[in-house]
């Protein structure tokens, strides 16, 4: 029998994550921050879209037409259900890369997304992907690629090989992949108990394995147990992408656009001495021991003039994506927690406090540092998820009905599952985190139930019909009365604090 999986895990579903770097709206701000002119994003493609959460949110929330493929038909069926419900321009297939990429009817794309799959496919499939980029990424187009990288995985790579080999040699297909993963982790624990010299030479590996025991098994299966697993140095990726005429543009992680957040002055000075862009990125990865990169590449770097850059950046719109009283002045960084200057960040947050999108040029300039300091503040706030890039008013209004249909579909699905914890926003053109209980409240509200207490009753009844209930401090609530009281508390808090934000972002 022919193996259609090509060594990729197929017996357990991929996770239902949303990846904001795949939002072209975010890519535009990142490219401008790097001094580059972005294209107009009309046609986009995601290769290996998993459950299709990102591609469906982006197709619904913006005016871009999306195509995509994922080889797993179960995942494609889930993704197509979302596309049918929203009516968005999303053409989603279950073809292998070779079949999809050979289709001559596909248009040229202004944006192509490759989340994670680069690390998990064979060299033959990478050649297919590069040829597709060469033929189908438009001149000026953007590639978003995320992948496991070196040197962050260098010490763990032998252990991953050992665990995968254990699954192949000692695991049994009849056990199921979850049991085989557990067996591999248990075996590694026994190995470490013998105090091997490898563990002494690489003390952090044992900590990583111990942490893996608490991870979602769906995540572990796809992250570590595919046949192919190839972390790459960024310079190696550059060599692969060169035939497609792609050049490195910038990080898709907006906090990385502010070097002071993660690098010491000495490290920044050393990087400034390196003229070659890819060698500079390689050295930076050693400074940070980078494990995972999220990058934008472009087919034809278009450098903006200083005037163009300032004018375009001043026109970019942003919106506060959290309640103002929940905004934080502390951010995690590679060097530890960073405290932001309230004199700079406070006025920016205050100006956005009503959740109305505003151009960066309309925000208050810091007393020192001028526009450069303001841009740095916007990038850090966007990178931390507290602020988001916002679309223009015409795009927002065009997306509203499509987003409403998608969100209604997801809220209805939340009655039976907590898999998808994101909804679409026409304001940001992307996703907003909304947990299962909050989605059930939104569904009840959309059904005409007005009072939060009644939302709570409906949600409790739905959970009880499935033998489910709420947890408090990690422990299940014992009685119906306790569940209803806790659900009512959650509903009233949601109505007072979270709902106004979701309404402002066009989610509700």
CORPE-V553016 format. One record per residue. RES is the residue in one letter. PSI is psi in whole degrees, -180 to 180 (none if undefined). D_CENTER is the distance of its C-alpha to the mean C-alpha in whole Angstrom. Layout:
res: [RES:RES]
psi: [PSI:PSI]
d_center: [D_CENTER:D_CENTER]
//
This chain:
res: [X:X:X:X:X:X:X:X:X:X:X:X:X:X:X:X:X:X:X:X:X:X:X:X:X:X:X:X:X:X:X:X:X:X:X:X:X:X:X:X:X:X:X:X:X:X:X:X:X:X:X:X:X:X:X:X:X:X:X:X:X:X:X:X:X:X:X:X:X:X:X:X:X:X:X:X:X:X:X:X:X:X:X:X:X:X:X:X:X:X:X:X:X:X:X:X:X:X:X:X:X:X:X:X:X:X:X:X:X:X:X:X:X:X:X:X:X:X:X:X:X:X:X:X:X:X:X:X:X:X:X:X:X:X:X:X:X:X:X:X:X:X:X:X:X:X:X:X:X:X:X:X:X:X:X:X:X:X:X:X:X:X:X:X:X:X:X:X:X:X:X:X:X:X:X:X:X:X:X:X:X:X:X:X:X:X:X:X:X:X:X:X:X:X:X:X:X:X:X:X:X:X:X:X:X:X:X:X:X:X:X:X:X:X:X:X:X:X:X:X:X:X:X:X:X:X:X:X:X:X:X:X:X:X:X:X:X:X:X:X:X:X:X:X:X:X:X:X:X:X:X:X:X:X:X:X:X:X:X:X:X:X:X:X:X:X:X:X:X:X:X:X:X:X:X:X:X:X:X:X:X:X:X:X:X:X:X:X:X:X:X:X:X:X:X:X:X:X:X:X:X:X:X:X:X:X:X:X:X:X:X:X:X:X:X:X:X:X:X:X:X:X:X:X:X:X:X:X:X:X:X:X:X:X:X:X:X:X:X:X:X:X:X:X:X:X:X:X:X:X:X:X:X:X:X:X:X:X:X:X:X:X:X:X:X:X:X:X:X:X:X:X:X:X:X:X:X:X:X:X:X:X:X:X:X:X:X:X:X:X:X:X:X:X:X:X:X:X:X:X:X:X:X:X:X:X:X:X:X:X:X:X:X:X:X:X:X:X:X:X:X:X:X:X:X:X:X:X:X:X:X:X:X:X:X:X:X:X:X:X:X:X:X:X:X:X:X:X:X:X:X:X:X:X:X:X:X:X:X:X:X:X:X:X:X:X:X:X:X:X:X:X:X:X:X:X:X:X:X:X:X:X:X:X:X:X:X:X:X:X:X:X:X:X:X:X:X:X:X:X:X:X:X:X:X:X:X:X]
psi: [134:136:107:-8:-18:34:2:142:127:-14:-7:136:152:161:167:45:162:138:102:-24:-17:1:114:-29:-41:-38:-37:-45:-41:-44:-43:-39:-32:5:18:149:123:158:176:130:96:-42:132:161:138:123:118:62:2:-128:-8:16:-50:-48:-36:-40:-44:-33:-35:-37:-5:172:13:139:128:140:161:167:149:129:-18:114:-30:-44:-39:-38:-42:-45:-40:-33:-43:-43:-41:-41:-40:-29:17:162:80:115:104:131:168:33:151:160:-43:-41:-47:-48:-18:-5:115:-13:-11:142:174:146:141:-17:130:131:136:87:112:-34:-25:-35:-17:12:165:166:-36:-42:-34:-37:-39:-45:-43:-41:-38:-44:-39:-40:-33:-12:121:155:130:-7:166:134:127:117:130:142:156:139:165:153:5:-28:4:-46:-26:-18:-44:-35:-40:-42:-43:-45:-41:-38:-38:-44:-39:-32:-46:-17:157:134:-33:-19:-26:152:-33:-45:-36:-37:-46:-39:-40:-42:-41:-40:-41:-38:-41:-38:-46:-30:-20:-1:59:153:-30:-43:-36:-38:-21:71:-25:-16:-42:-38:-40:-42:-42:-41:-35:-29:-25:0:155:129:-28:-43:-48:-41:-46:-28:-39:-17:19:159:-42:134:105:82:141:145:148:-33:-33:-41:-40:-40:-41:-41:-10:-42:-21:5:34:140:144:133:-61:172:144:-8:108:-27:-26:-9:-5:89:-29:-19:-32:-5:143:162:-38:-41:-41:-38:-42:-44:-36:-21:-9:115:-28:126:-46:-36:-36:-41:-38:-45:-40:-40:-34:-38:-36:-3:51:133:-31:129:142:111:152:134:154:149:88:98:123:100:133:145:159:-40:-47:-44:-49:-43:-43:-42:-38:-28:-20:136:147:162:146:126:5:159:142:-38:-7:-5:140:144:9:135:143:144:166:-28:7:-178:137:134:123:151:112:-28:-25:-49:-32:-51:-34:-47:-39:-40:-24:5:-25:4:27:128:137:148:147:-36:-15:-9:154:133:140:154:-33:145:-20:-147:-34:-42:-37:-44:-42:-42:-44:-43:-43:-39:-38:-43:-29:0:6:-26:152:147:146:147:169:168:-36:-43:-38:-48:-38:-33:-20:-51:-34:-44:-42:-40:-43:-46:-37:-41:-44:-38:-37:-41:-29:-20:-30:-6:146:25:-51:116:33:146:166:147:123:-20:-47:-13:14:-157:153:131:127:116:175:-47:-43:-37:-37:-37:-44:-39:-42:-42:-42:-26:2:6:120:-38:137:-37:-36:-33:-44:-43:-43:-42:-42:-42:-40:-47:-43:-35:-17:11:28:163:-173:160:147:121:39:1:139:141:137:-40:164:-37:-43:-42:-44:-41:-43:-41:-37:-41:-44:-41:-42:-39:-39:-45:-37:-35:-44:-40:-44:-36:-46:-33:-42:-33:3:12:-38:none]
d_center: [36:33:30:27:24:25:24:21:21:21:23:20:17:14:12:11:7:5:2:4:6:7:9:12:13:11:12:16:16:15:18:20:20:20:23:22:23:20:21:22:19:21:20:16:16:13:14:14:12:12:13:12:10:8:11:13:12:12:15:17:16:17:20:18:19:17:18:17:18:17:20:20:22:21:18:19:21:19:16:20:21:18:19:23:22:21:23:20:21:19:21:19:21:21:23:23:22:25:26:24:24:27:28:30:29:25:25:24:20:19:16:15:11:11:8:10:13:15:16:17:20:23:25:26:23:22:25:24:21:22:25:23:21:25:26:24:21:24:25:23:20:17:15:11:11:10:12:14:17:20:22:20:20:24:26:24:24:27:26:24:26:29:27:26:30:31:29:31:34:35:32:33:32:33:32:28:25:24:28:28:25:27:30:28:27:31:32:30:31:35:35:34:37:39:38:37:37:34:32:35:34:30:30:26:26:27:25:22:24:25:21:20:23:21:18:17:19:17:14:17:18:16:15:18:21:21:24:22:20:20:19:20:21:20:23:23:20:22:25:24:22:26:27:25:26:22:22:20:19:16:13:10:10:12:14:15:17:20:21:23:20:20:23:27:30:31:28:27:31:31:28:30:32:30:31:29:25:24:26:25:21:23:25:22:20:24:24:20:21:17:16:12:12:9:12:14:17:20:23:25:25:26:27:27:31:31:32:29:27:28:29:25:23:26:25:21:21:19:19:19:16:18:21:23:25:22:21:21:23:21:18:18:18:19:23:22:22:23:24:24:27:28:31:28:25:27:28:25:24:27:27:24:25:26:22:24:22:24:24:24:27:28:27:30:30:31:34:34:31:31:28:27:26:25:22:21:21:19:17:16:16:13:12:12:11:15:15:14:15:17:19:23:25:26:22:21:25:24:21:22:24:21:19:22:22:19:18:22:21:18:20:23:21:20:24:24:21:18:15:13:13:11:13:14:15:18:18:14:14:10:9:11:11:15:16:19:22:21:20:23:25:24:25:28:28:28:31:33:33:34:34:31:34:34:30:31:33:32:29:31:33:30:29:32:33:31:32:29:29:28:27:28:28:27:30:31:33:36:38:37:38:36:33:34:35:31:29:32:31:27:28:30:27:25:27:28:25:22:23:24:21:20:23:22:19:20:18:22]
//
